[in-house]
């Protein structure tokens, strides 16, 4: 667990032991928010430092919803006219970043405010879809062209500068950084492949290789736990696949809905997974054995 303090590592180990020794049921998904409280565009779940869960398109398109621990959702902010969010991530300060796909933007909501600003704009993008963040607060964005089944991969630096890392890929969608910040994962929904790159200290990528290829159904968002396992939402299959760092499927978690769009981790110990469901217009949740990577980062 590189980049995680000894105290945090001890806490994580305690969480795992607690889970193993308790009677709680792990990997059993349940409805978290009411069906159709969000639109079919529900996506981008993310958890801030306080444990509040957020997701895009609550009640109507173009909003960001916030959700209480009890599953009650309300509008956090409305995005500018014509903007619609997809992926959400938080930096170390607590600022929120949102992929705004119709306007080719990465939007920013500064911590402690509800002011929405344009952090980065890139007209060359097809549509920024999901975003990932590393320990230096650099963002990485998938950029699919759904019509042509192609896509690109971008990096957005902390000053808002946008750099194209790779073009003419498959239909890029889910994206994530490993806990040690040495790997970048990107999946291609239509091609059903998950790729892994070496991620350098300067944010550049190299040594692209195939992590895993699924035989059927699509994929959407992905998140790592603190041990580096990758949770991949299987769109159409209604499962979340837990994949080891060497590309082995450790298990598949059955969901209530069939079209999961993304996943994040939170709760008081980082071991609650929250999944957005397109066909249900809501979120589900289930308990896991290891805290999420970003939850661990926020505790450093």
Protein Blocks (a to p, Z undefined) as FASTA:
>chain_A
ZZiafklmmmmmmmmmmmmmmmbdehiacdfbdghkbcfkbghiacdfkopacdehihia
hiacdddfkopacdfbdcdehiacfbdcddfkopacdddfknopacdddehiacdcdfbd
cfkbmbdcbdcddfkopacdddddfknopacdddddfkopacdfbghiacdfbdcddfkl
paccdddfklopacdddddfkopaehiacfbdcfbdcdddddddfkopacdddehjlpac
dddfkopafbdcddfblbdfbdcdedjnopaccdddfklopacddddfbdcfklmmmmZZ
